[in-house]
Structures are given as C-alpha cells and as structure tokens.
C-alpha cells in the first residue's frame, strides 16, 4: 500500500519492514523499526490474544499483550508524535482510520499497529473473485445452517417478515423507526460523515512518479538469507570514466556509457543493477516503479576482472545524451 504526496514522494507499507521504514525517510526509519520490532516476531500469539479481547480466557502471552497495551491504549494522535515527518504520520493515520472513529479516541493506536503488523507478517489478502466472493461464501454458510436469502423485496413493516424470536436490522435509524412503528423516535438522530470506497480495475501498473524506496544495509544473499532481511542497497552513483583518448587529434574523445555496475558489500553478497547514464542515480526521482530495473541479488562470488585498455587507440564512441557526434577525420 502506498500513500502518495503532492511533491511526488510516497510512503509505502510493504511486507518488508526495511522498505517501509526507508520510505519514511531517515528521521523516522529507526522510530518505526523500534515500534514494530518487538511485536512482529510474536505476531501469531499477539493476534490471537488481541482478537480475544475482552479476554474470555488467560492470554497465551500476557507479557507481550501487556507491552502492546502500553503502546496501543493511548490515542493515535499521541503515538504519531514519535514521528518527525509527515510521511510516517500520514500513513499511520490512514491505518487508524479503518476503525471509523476519531483518531484521538482511546486505543486507536492499537488499531494502527495491528494493521501495520498484519501487513508485515502475513500481508493484506484479497479474496479471489473480489468482494462478491466474500458475500457468496457467507450466503453459502447461511444456507448450510438451514437459512435462506431473499432479495429484491422491500420490507415496509414488521408484518412483512416471518415470525422470529429476534430481528437484526442493517438499516438507518430512521428506516428502522418507519418499519417498526417507532414514530419520531429517531427524528433527531444526527448522522456522521459519509464514507465510501472506490476500487478501480486497472489495465496496467500505476505510473508512480516516486522512486521505489531501497532499504539500507545489512544486505542479504538470495541463497542463504532469511526472507525478513532487506535486500542490498545500491551504492551512490559515480561519474563514468572517459575512455582513453584517440591518437587522432581530429576525433574528440567521448565518454563510454557505463554498463551494469557491481557493488560488493561486507556481508558477502553482490548487487547488480544497470545505470541509465554517466552520472545518474539508480533510482531517479522521476522513475516509474513499474519500469525501474529491479535489484538482482546473487550469492557471493568474486568480481570479474576489469578489461584493461590496450595500447592501441580506442575506437571513438558517442553518447547522444552527453557528447556531440564525432566528426570524420580530416583527409589532409
């Protein structure tokens, strides 16, 4: 999940804690890691204890639940004060907004933490077939229990319903008063702000303008490192070295476009990524996420030797972006 901002940047909530923290910027990356770090390894037990509240039995891990309560019981507006920049504050506020209550309410911090931890631990699953699949599954379960579903029928009064011990209405208060004959009992009911959601079916990736955040070191080897370790971060871009000048004075020297660069790290893994020009960053600010080259992480292997320029004059090369085309040599 990404929260874009008007300046072209975005805060990203992904499975990787490192990638999420990197999208918040250096001032809040460590704060976010320390916030979710103590609870993520114990997510399975914490989720069961949290969903059992109010407790019907003893918690499986009372220490972790109590520690989570110290962080989650205060209002989310208190918790977001830990962050210094708007990226982390805004994304966390969006997580808390799922509770459909004021962000300053009691225990709203716990809601935001649960959504964030669930995204890192298991991801946010989407039902195959869309939301209609959920309705179909619930209706099928009701039919298995002996119930039935009737649609395209307006209930105007209680006599339109079959006899039952209890009725459950999923209507507005004024509609319930009209059906049940309560008169003007809910005439002064004040409705809250309306909420709606729109899901778009896209025919391709979203053309994000924000660069995809790259988590910092430590890097990992794709063959041996666990999934939770962040991938290698590419080194800062360096200017390309120009080729050896030609012995012909009429042929101007031009830099050779660099190829894929190899970044060796202290942990024994190697990150390869292509570059777009002599002095371009591997993740430019206007990069398209769907078109940006992925970082390929391989196992530890010695870097291949660089090709040394021979003593013969190098063939002049041209780059449309950095140098003018070479002129033909003078016939004289």
VOTI-797184 format. One record per atom (N, C-alpha, C): residue in one letter; z, y, x. Coordinates in steps of 0.001 Angstrom, whole numbers, padded with zeros to 6 digits, always signed. Example, Ala and Ser with C-alpha at 12.3 -4.5 7.8 and 13.67 -1.06 7.14 Angstrom:
2
A+007800-005690+013190/A+007800-004500+012300/A+007800-003300+013200/S+007080-002250+012850/S+007140-001060+013670/S+007870+000030+012900/
END
This chain:
332
X+000000-001181+000853/X+000000+000000+000000/X+000000+001225+000884/X-000808+002217+000521/X-000909+003434+001312/X-000677+004641+000421/X-000022+005656+000986/X+000189+006923+000286/X-000533+007997+001083/X-001723+008435+000634/X-002466+009451+001386/X-001870+010842+001177/X-002121+011712+002153/X-001652+013087+002114/X-002835+014038+002252/X-002678+015278+001799/X-003804+016210+001827/X-004356+016485+003219/X-003550+016308+004271/X-004044+016609+005613/X-004855+015472+006217/X-005114+014409+005458/X-005913+013302+005971/X-005117+012162+006539/X-003791+012287+006642/X-002957+011202+007130/X-002496+010346+005954/X-001816+009252+006259/X-001328+008355+005210/X-000122+007596+005723/X+000818+007346+004833/X+001942+006453+005099/X+001609+005097+004505/X+001804+004039+005278/X+001342+002710+004902/X+002528+001760+004823/X+002604+001014+003737/X+003575-000069+003603/X+002813-001376+003721/X+003014-002094+004816/X+002280-003326+005071/X+003267-004453+005348/X+002743-005652+005571/X+003613-006793+005888/X+004344-006575+007210/X+003722-005865+008123/X+004312-005631+009438/X+005256-004438+009388/X+006489-004648+009819/X+007438-003543+009897/X+006988-002538+010951/X+006426-003031+012053/X+005971-002131+013102/X+004847-001233+012659/X+003885-001784+011916/X+002784-000961+011430/X+003267+000063+010410/X+004194-000339+009568/X+004746+000600+008597/X+005503+001720+009296/X+006337+001361+010262/X+007105+002379+010981/X+006188+003316+011753/X+005105+002778+012322/X+004181+003622+013072/X+003492+004642+012186/X+003248+004286+010926/X+002588+005236+010024/X+003503+006389+009643/X+004817+006237+009826/X+005752+007306+009512/X+005840+008345+010617/X+005345+008022+011788/X+005447+008944+012903/X+006611+008601+013805/X+006612+009137+015026/X+007648+008759+015999/X+009044+009206+015615/X+009180+010232+014798/X+010523+010720+014484/X+011249+009856+013465/X+010514+009081+012677/X+011141+008250+011641/X+010904+006760+011848/X+010141+006389+012854/X+009844+004968+013061/X+011115+004175+013346/X+011947+004678+014257/X+013178+003968+014575/X+014155+003931+013420/X+014227+005006+012655/X+015123+005032+011496/X+014727+003961+010484/X+013427+003801+010251/X+013002+002794+009274/X+013274+001385+009784/X+013057+001169+011061/X+013338-000165+011614/X+014812-000518+011458/X+015677+000432+011747/X+017111+000170+011623/X+017538+000020+010176/X+016776+000590+009247/X+017136+000487+007831/X+016841-000899+007274/X+015673-001447+007578/X+015284-002731+007005/X+015585-003903+007928/X+015812-003619+009193/X+016011-004704+010151/X+017155-005643+009841/X+018349-005162+009449/X+019462-006089+009209/X+019257-007006+008004/X+018422-006623+007055/X+018307-007403+005810/X+017066-008291+005766/X+016062-007984+006549/X+014813-008741+006462/X+014983-010210+006852/X+015717-010565+007915/X+015872-011995+008230/X+016627-012776+007161/X+017405-012103+006328/X+018194-012785+005298/X+017675-012469+003893/X+016367-012243+003794/X+015796-011798+002532/X+015957-012837+001428/X+015725-014100+001710/X+015771-015123+000662/X+017144-015174-000008/X+018197-015183+000804/X+019548-015224+000242/X+019899-013913-000444/X+019514-012794+000164/X+019817-011499-000425/X+019101-011317-001758/X+017867-011762-001860/X+017122-011610-003117/X+017777-012404-004244/X+018235-013615-003947/X+018899-014416-004987/X+020206-013774-005424/X+020978-013268-004465/X+022241-012623-004828/X+021999-011323-005583/X+020984-010562-005184/X+020715-009288-005844/X+020228-009506-007273/X+019365-010494-007481/X+018847-010746-008826/X+019885-011395-009727/X+021005-011837-009175/X+022079-012425-009980/X+023096-011395-010444/X+022905-010123-010046/X+023844-009088-010459/X+023676-008767-011939/X+024771-008537-012703/X+026157-008746-012269/X+026429-010218-011990/X+027239-010454-010999/X+027407-011803-010470/X+027951-012755-011529/X+027251-013859-011692/X+027726-014939-012552/X+028406-016037-011747/X+028293-015940-010421/X+028933-016900-009527/X+029162-016196-008197/X+029819-016864-007289/X+030066-016280-005983/X+028746-016089-005247/X+028554-014960-004565/X+027315-014753-003816/X+027190-015735-002668/X+025976-016091-002347/X+025740-017032-001256/X+026056-016413+000092/X+025825-015107+000216/X+026123-014398+001462/X+026830-013093+001098/X+028127-013143+000872/X+028840-011931+000422/X+028842-010821+001459/X+028801-011163+002734/X+028828-010127+003767/X+027543-009313+003731/X+026405-010007+003664/X+025129-009290+003610/X+025001-008498+002323/X+025455-009053+001212/X+025379-008340-000054/X+026256-007091-000035/X+027420-007186+000569/X+028289-006013+000659/X+027683-004950+001566/X+027091-005397+002656/X+026439-004441+003558/X+025258-003776+002877/X+024528-004547+002095/X+023410-003985+001348/X+023900-002998+000292/X+025044-003284-000301/X+025583-002378-001301/X+025983-001035-000730/X+026486-001028+000509/X+026855+000239+001129/X+025645+001149+001306/X+024484+000542+001550/X+023271+001330+001724/X+022593+001609+000391/X+022631+000642-000528/X+021856+000754-001750/X+022551+001430-002911/X+023875+001488-002923/X+024566+002093-004065/X+024377+003602-004168/X+024332+004363-003071/X+024128+005812-003212/X+022755+006137-003806/X+022572+007335-004306/X+021258+007735-004824/X+020208+007742-003712/X+018973+007537-004111/X+017904+007511-003119/X+017707+008860-002449/X+018079+009934-003135/X+017969+011249-002526/X+018903+011392-001328/X+019981+010635-001315/X+020852+010621-000147/X+020236+009808+000980/X+019644+008675+000625/X+019082+007807+001652/X+017893+008461+002351/X+017073+009164+001617/X+015886+009778+002229/X+016253+010909+003180/X+017496+011362+003164/X+017901+012370+004134/X+017922+011828+005556/X+017914+010517+005698/X+017859+009946+007039/X+016517+010217+007707/X+015482+010373+006905/X+014150+010596+007447/X+013938+012089+007679/X+013158+012401+008690/X+012955+013792+009081/X+011615+014339+008603/X+010654+013468+008355/X+009321+013916+007948/X+009010+013457+006533/X+007972+014066+005965/X+007636+013816+004571/X+006976+012455+004348/X+006378+011868+005357/X+005687+010590+005140/X+006653+009520+004664/X+007728+009323+005406/X+008693+008290+005029/X+009394+008643+003720/X+009732+009914+003537/X+010424+010314+002316/X+009557+010088+001084/X+008290+010449+001183/X+007405+010328+000023/X+007141+008875-000324/X+006874+008043+000674/X+006588+006641+000372/X+007818+005953-000214/X+009005+006254+000328/X+010208+005619-000203/X+010492+006108-001618/X+010220+007371-001899/X+010405+007875-003265/X+009463+007164-004228/X+008254+006832-003790/X+007348+006084-004642/X+007848+004683-004946/X+008537+004068-003996/X+009116+002749-004254/X+010253+002847-005279/X+011078+003874-005147/X+012205+004027-006069/X+011718+004354-007471/X+010577+005027-007582/X+010077+005441-008896/X+009780+004261-009807/X+009688+003051-009274/X+009455+001882-010124/X+010626+001603-011065/X+011784+002181-010812/X+012934+001921-011669/X+012851+002733-012961/X+011910+003685-013026/X+011723+004500-014235/X+013001+005242-014588/X+013604+005850-013582/X+014830+006618-013775/X+014820+007758-012769/X+015667+008762-012966/X+015740+009854-011983/X+016054+009336-010585/X+015402+009918-009586/X+015583+009449-008211/X+016995+009696-007705/X+017735+010584-008347/X+019099+010842-007926/X+020128+009981-008620/X+019702+008948-009332/X+020637+008086-010029/X+021359+007132-009104/X+022453+006576-009589/X+023255+005645-008804/X+022489+004359-008554/X+022592+003849-007343/X+021986+002577-006917/X+020461+002622-006883/X+019840+003787-006927/X+018383+003845-006820/X+017906+003537-005395/X+018770+003714-004411/X+018400+003333-003042/X+018155+001836-002937/X+018925+001058-003672/X+018752-000393-003642/X+017390-000804-004169/X+016886-000116-005180/X+015576-000452-005736/X+014487-000232-004701/X+014524+000916-004020/X+013529+001164-002993/X+013605+000171-001850/X+014816-000194-001444/X+014968-001165-000364/X+014449-002538-000768/X+014704-002943-001993/X+014237-004253-002450/X+012713-004306-002437/X+012050-003249-002900/X+010595-003227-002886/X+010059-003254-001456/X+010688-002510-000556/X+010223-002494+000825/X+010438-003841+001499/X+011614-004433+001314/X+011887-005734+001932/X+010980-006819+001372/X+010718-006777+000072/X+009820-007777-000512/X+008422-007666+000055/X+007962-006439+000311/X+006630-006259+000889/X+006558-006838+002291/X+007617-006670+003082/X+007611-007188+004447/X+007821-008704+004485/X+008637-009212+003606/X+008987-010636+003662/X+007935-011521+003003/X+007461-011155+001821/X+006550-012026+001082/X+005269-011324+000639/X+005243-009999+000734/X+004105-009269+000205/X+004247-009061-001295/X+003377-008239-001833/X+003360-007989-003272/X+002235-008803-003890/X+002544-009934-004490/X+001462-010793-005016/X+000808-010187-006245/X-000458-010479-006403/X-001243-010053-007562/X-001732-011307-008265/X-001552-011352-009577/X-001951-012538-010336/X-003461-012694-010309/X-003926-013898-010029/X-005359-014178-010059/X-005850-014097-011506/X-006814-013249-011726/X-007290-013007-013075/X-006773-011717-013663/X-005932-010988-012913/X-005434-009713-013390/X-004196-009848-014259/X-003789-008730-014840/X-002581-008714-015670/X-002728-009568-016918/X-003952-009782-017361/X-004154-010620-018544/X-003674-012043-018298/X-003758-012489-017049/X-003282-013833-016731/X-001779-013963-016970/X-001025-012880-016733/X+000411-012919-016998/X+000681-013040-018494/X-000054-012272-019302/X+000132-012362-020749/X-000240-013745-021272/X-001308-014301-020752/X-001711-015646-021183/X-000665-016691-020818/X-000072-016548-019638/X+000953-017511-019229/X+002194-017410-020105/X+002601-016188-020438/X+003771-016020-021301/X+003503-016558-022706/X+002301-016297-023226/X+001966-016808-024561/X+001912-018334-024561/X+001388-018932-023496/X+001340-020390-023413/X+002743-020990-023352/X+003646-020307-022634/X+005016-020807-022567/X+005699-020712-023928/X+005431-019632-024666/X+005998-019492-026007/X+005493-020591-026942/X+004215-020913-026853/X+003657-021969-027700/X+004245-023325-027352/X+004516-023556-026057/X+005150-024817-025668/X+006537-024958-026261/X+007202-023834-026501/X+008539-023861-027103/X+008488-023913-028626/X+007292-023946-029189/X+007158-024029-030632/X+006885-022712-031318/X+006685-021649-030573/X+006427-020353-031166/X+004940-020133-031404/X+004612-019014-032009/X+003226-018666-032300/X+003049-017167-032122/X+001828-016750-031844/X+001486-015345-031603/X+000489-014910-032665/X+000774-013799-033347/X-000121-013247-034359/X-000523-011830-033934/X-001792-011556-033901/X-002300-010247-033507/X-003130-009663-034650/X-003555-008416-034468/X-004386-007715-035464/X-003703-007672-036830/X-002417-007441-036816/X-001667-007360-038085/X-000615-006266-037937/X-000665-005258-038778/X+000274-004160-038726/X+001496-004468-039578/X+002660-004370-038984/X+003916-004581-039682/X+004395-003222-040182/X+004440-003060-041490/X+004837-001788-042087/X+006273-001785-042579/X+006812-002964-042852/X+008193-003054-043307/X+008727-004432-042969/X+010025-004606-043105/X+010643-005875-042720/X+010178-007032-043606/X+009780-006744-044832/X+009326-007817-045704/X+008022-008452-045216/X+007308-007782-044311/X+006080-008358-043761/X+006362-009431-042723/X+007604-009564-042302/X+007980-010536-041283/X+008601-011764-041930/X+008441-012915-041325/X+009079-014133-041866/X+010583-014067-041666/X+011347-014816-042456/X+012814-014816-042286/X+013197-015291-040893/X+014159-014624-040304/X+014619-014976-038957/X+016047-014504-038786/X+016728-015100-037807/X+018115-014708-037547/X+018188-013362-036846/X+017192-013034-036060/X+017179-011764-035330/X+015730-011345-035109/X+015518-010056-034993/X+014194-009496-034741/X+014275-008636-033470/X+013226-008678-032698/X+013118-007862-031489/X+011897-006967-031647/X+012109-005658-031604/X+011039-004693-031792/X+010701-004027-030450/X+009438-004042-030123/X+008954-003330-028938/X+008104-002158-029409/X+008734-001258-030127/X+008061-000096-030707/X+008831+001167-030331/X+008300+002281-030742/X+009020+003538-030549/X+010183+003609-031545/X+011198+004430-031267/X+012323+004541-032212/X+011894+005026-033597/X+010961+005947-033676/X+010538+006432-034992/X+009792+005358-035766/X+009001+004525-035061/X+008316+003429-035741/X+009320+002399-036253/X+010354+002125-035488/X+011388+001191-035945/X+012096+001731-037186/X+012392+003039-037199/X+013062+003625-038358/X+012189+003528-039606/X+010886+003669-039428/X+009986+003568-040582/X+009898+002135-041088/X+009858+001147-040194/X+009733-000252-040605/X+011045-000757-041210/X+012148-000435-040566/X+013453-000952-041013/X+014069-000118-042128/X+013468+001015-042474/X+014020+001831-043545/X+015232+002628-043142/X+015265+003120-041899/X+016410+003888-041432/X+016314+005363-041808/X+015271+005754-042466/X+015124+007147-042867/X+014880+008050-041677/X+015678+009117-041587/X+015533+010097-040493/X+016555+009862-039385/X+016922+008617-039201/X+017963+008307-038224/X+017522+008690-036810/X+016259+008469-036472/X+015756+008771-035132/X+014834+009989-035148/X+014982+010852-036141/X+014077+012005-036247/X+014261+012968-035074/X+015447+013056-034522/X+015709+013977-033414/X+015649+013286-032046/X+015097+012116-032015/X+015003+011405-030732/X+014065+012158-029792/X+014504+012357-028568/X+013710+013087-027584/X+013050+012083-026640/X+011752+012103-026605/X+011003+011187-025746/X+011015+011700-024302/X+011018+010768-023391/X+010916+011116-021983/X+009475+011356-021575/X+009245+011660-020302/X+007869+011892-019847/X+007034+010617-019944/X+005805+010775-020361/X+004920+009619-020479/X+004468+009123-019118/X+004274+007834-019016/X+003850+007202-017775/X+002662+006301-018085/X+001666+006360-017250/X+000531+005466-017405/X+000033+005054-016029/X-000729+004009-015993/X-001246+003467-014738/X-002698+003080-014937/X-003508+003378-013950/X-004930+003050-013997/X-005254+002189-012782/X-005863+001052-012997/X-006332+000175-011933/X-007852+000232-011901/X-008400+000494-010731/X-009840+000588-010560/X-010354-000672-009856/X-011437-001209-010363/X-012127-002320-009704/X-013195-001716-008807/X-013024-001836-007504/X-013909-001210-006535/X-014980-002192-006071/X-016132-001648-005712/X-017213-002479-005200/X-017240-002511-003680/X-016232-001920-003033/X-016168-001944-001579/X-014850-001362-001107/X-014626-001377+000204/X-013371-000837+000743/X-013245+000655+000485/X-012005+001108+000392/X-011744+002530+000197/X-012054+003267+001504/X-012845+004320+001474/X-013189+005037+002721/X-012053+005949+003176/X-010996+005355+003677/X-009874+006155+004145/X-010303+007032+005311/X-009787+008234+005359/X-010034+009120+006487/X-008910+009083+007509/X-007755+008564+007141/X-006631+008494+008068/X-006818+007311+009009/X-006456+007464+010269/X-006564+006333+011202/X-005557+005258+010860/X-005939+004022+011082/X-005020+002918+010827/X-003911+002943+011864/X-002645+002972+011442/X-001560+003066+012416/X-001487+001818+013270/X-001259+002023+014553/X-001153+000914+015505/X+000278+000831+015966/X+000973-000289+015750/X+002377-000387+016162/X+002503-000382+017669/X+003595+000133+018187/X+003780+000184+019631/X+004164-001164+020196/X+004372-001196+021516/X+004816-002400+022192/X+006190-002796+021654/X+006683-004025+021787/X+006053-005083+022573/X+004867-005725+021893/X+003908-006127+022701/X+002739-006783+022142/X+002949-008287+022141/X+002057-008980+021532/X+002212-010425+021394/X+000926-011133+021750/X+001052-012385+022091/X-000109-013233+022281/X-000404-013954+020980/X-001655-013972+020584/X-002010-014571+019297/X-001782-016073+019293/X-001635-016683+020452/X-001474-018144+020509/X-000017-018579+020423/X+000873-017719+020913/X+002250-018176+021038/X+003261-017309+020316/X+002945-016039+020036/X+003955-015142+019492/X+004152-015392+018018/X+005348-015125+017490/X+005580-015270+016046/X+004838-014207+015278/X+004714-014413+013958/X+003981-013500+013110/X+004636-012141+013024/X+005966-012093+013166/X+006663-010829+012987/X+006449-009863+014142/X+005957-010350+015294/X+005760-009467+016424/X+004535-008616+016213/X+004597-007320+016525/X+003440-006460+016304/X+002362-006726+017324/X+001107-006463+016998/X+000028-006664+017951/X+000056-005619+019043/X-000803-005820+020033/X-000833-004925+021177/X-001345-003558+020775/X-000739-002547+021317/X-001215-001191+021078/X-002203-000817+022155/X-003350-000257+021803/X-004333+000097+022812/X-003840+001234+023675/X-004241+001261+024951/X-003813+002339+025833/X-004527+003620+025490/X-004028+004755+025989/X-004709+006016+025712/X-006098+006030+026323/X-006980+006776+025652/X-008362+006821+026101/X-008471+007566+027412/X-009386+007114+028257/X-009645+007766+029527/X-011115+008142+029600/X-011404+009168+030363/X-012790+009586+030515/X-013549+008557+031326/X-014796+008337+030958/X-015621+007359+031652/X-016030+007885+033017/X-016108+006965+033989/X-016534+007338+035317/X-018059+007394+035377/X-018600+008453+035949/X-020066+008511+036035/X-020586+007511+037050/X-021818+007102+036861/X-022439+006167+037792/X-022791+006869+039094/X-023110+006065+040118/X-023488+006626+041411/X-024768+007435+041256/X-024799+008569+041903/X-025954+009436+041775/X-027192+008783+042381/X-028321+009079+041785/X-029573+008553+042293/X-029994+009338+043519/X-030725+008670+044390/X-031183+009339+045593/X-032302+010318+045304/X-032881+010232+044114/X-033951+011155+043767/X-033353+012474+043326/X-033635+013579+043997/X-032996+014846+043632/X-033458+015366+042284/X-034608+014906+041805/X-035099+015412+040535/X-034561+014659+039348/X-033823+013595+039561/X-033267+012795+038465/X-031789+013102+038345/X-031396+013852+037341/X-029960+014191+037214/X-029142+012962+036870/X-027958+012919+037437/X-027059+011793+037151/X-026454+011974+035775/X-026254+010888+035082/X-025652+010931+033752/X-024646+009815+033640/X-023563+010055+032933/X-022528+009010+032814/X-023024+007833+032003/X-022537+006653+032363/X-022885+005434+031655/X-021911+005227+030511/X-022414+004996+029300/X-021481+004747+028185/X-020583+003575+028484/X-019296+003722+028331/X-018383+002622+028668/X-018502+001483+027678/X-018235+000305+028157/X-018219-000875+027308/X-016809-001164+026855/X-016567-002381+026375/X-015206-002746+025946/X-014236-002662+027090/X-013076-002073+026855/X-012061-001949+027886/X-010974-002982+027671/X-010328-003341+028738/X-009305-004385+028718/X-007976-003753+029090/X-006992-003953+028263/X-005664-003398+028507/X-004704-004537+028795/X-004221-004609+030047/X-003256-005637+030420/X-001855-005104+030189/X-001012-005894+029603/X+000348-005482+029295/X+001328-006367+030017/X+002566-005910+030060/X+003591-006629+030807/X+003974-007942+030165/X+003679-008153+028908/X+004094-009373+028227/X+003074-010489+028369/X+001988-010252+029105/X+001046-011329+029378/X-000059-011466+028367/X-000285-010498+027478/X-001385-010590+026553/X-002366-009468+026828/X-003544-009635+026344/X-004632-008718+026638/X-005245-008251+025348/X-005437-006954+025222/X-006067-006388+024035/X-007434-005857+024414/X-008455-006260+023690/X-009814-005787+023920/X-010243-004961+022737/X-010857-003825+022979/X-011366-003029+021892/X-012525-002202+022419/X-013541-001951+021590/X-014673-001139+022029/X-014342+000336+021946/X-015093+001127+022657/X-014936+002574+022615/X-016237+003192+022151/X-016116+004349+021521/X-017278+004987+020931/X-017930+005989+021854/X-017310+006385+022934/X-017892+007381+023810/X-017092+007527+025071/X-017489+008427+025952/X-016825+008542+027236/X-015370+008941+027132/X-015018+009783+026173/X-013633+010258+026102/X-013124+010245+024681/X-013419+009173+023969/X-012997+009093+022567/X-011790+008186+022464/X-010943+008490+021506/X-009776+007651+021261/X-010196+006410+020494/X-009551+005234+020718/X-009924+004031+019982/X-009695+004146+018491/X-008825+005053+018052/X-008615+005264+016617/X-008735+006744+016327/X-009942+007282+016217/X-010104+008713+015954/X-009548+009092+014609/X-009258+010392+014464/X-008617+010846+013236/X-009520+010726+012031/X-010822+010700+012234/X-011733+010591+011104/X-012300+009189+010965/X-011605+008192+011519/X-012120+006824+011473/X-012001+006258+010073/X-012946+005447+009713/X-012897+004735+008433/X-012207+003408+008664/X-011162+003149+007901/X-010405+001916+008126/X-011269+000690+007979/X-012168+000708+007009/X-012986-000468+006786/X-014016-000661+007886/X-014364+000421+008606/X-015385+000321+009626/X-014812+000346+011023/X-013522+000624+011177/X-012945+000701+012500/X-012848-000686+013105/X-013102-000826+014414/X-013084-002144+015034/X-011687-002696+015118/X-011468-003932+014754/X-010124-004497+014840/X-009741-004775+016269/X-008460-004725+016524/X-007952-005067+017839/X-007911-006572+017974/X-008525-007096+018991/X-008566-008536+019222/X-007563-008876+020295/X-006592-009700+019976/X-005544-010076+020912/X-005777-011498+021356/X-005836-011696+022626/X-006084-013034+023174/X-004915-013445+024044/X-004952-014680+024483/X-003911-015168+025362/X-004032-014582+026748/X-003033-014799+027584/X-003032-014223+028917/X-004105-014880+029758/X-004911-014084+030380/X-005972-014573+031244/X-006278-013499+032259/X-006682-013885+033481/X-006985-012874+034488/X-008179-012052+034087/X-008114-010758+034381/X-009215-009872+034046/X-010410-010176+034937/X-011613-010158+034390/X-012793-010427+035211/X-012994-009317+036223/X-013509-009655+037402/X-013704-008607+038415/X-014732-007608+037952/X-014511-006382+038369/X-015456-005342+038030/X-016696-005445+038921/X-017812-005113+038331/X-019051-005143+039100/X-019104-003937+040019/X-019238-004209+041322/X-019278-003120+042277/X-020703-002569+042368/X-020832-001262+042418/X-022182-000700+042556/X-022762-001030+043915/X-024005-001471+043933/X-024636-001806+045202/X-025096-000547+045906/X-025622-000727+047059/X-026035+000413+047865/X-027358+000997+047412/X-028104+000242+046566/X-029369+000767+046097/X-029133+001834+045047/X-030061+002747+044883/X-029886+003796+043858/X-029776+003179+042480/X-028839+003681+041708/X-028654+003169+040347/X-029716+003737+039435/X-030109+002934+038465/X-031103+003393+037502/X-030495+004461+036618/X-031103+005618+036540/X-030504+006678+035699/X-030457+006246+034248/X-029329+006507+033600/X-029165+006212+032186/X-028890+007495+031452/X-029197+007514+030191/X-028991+008701+029381/X-028105+008365+028209/X-027348+009331+027779/X-026494+009202+026600/X-026816+010346+025669/X-027216+010011+024453/X-027640+011047+023516/X-026522+012006+023186/X-025288+011570+023342/X-024164+012414+022941/X-023622+013260+024076/X-023915+012857+025363/X-023235+013534+026466/X-024170+014148+027480/X-025441+013760+027577/X-026280+014279+028632/X-027707+014444+028118/X-028480+015356+028706/X-029870+015530+028307/X-030721+014405+028854/X-031887+014170+028284/X-032768+013106+028792/X-033258+013417+030190/X-033418+012369+030975/X-033843+012533+032374/X-035287+012974+032420/X-035563+013914+033320/X-036923+014373+033498/X-037697+013427+034416/X-038995+013299+034206/X-039762+012442+035117/X-039770+013019+036529/X-039799+012189+037537/X-039800+012691+038920/X-041031+013512+039205/X-040858+014482+040067/X-041972+015352+040460/X-043000+014558+041263/X-044257+014704+040879/X-045312+013933+041565/X-045514+014377+042985/X-045092+015624+043301/X-045263+016104+044680/X-044189+015527+045582/
END
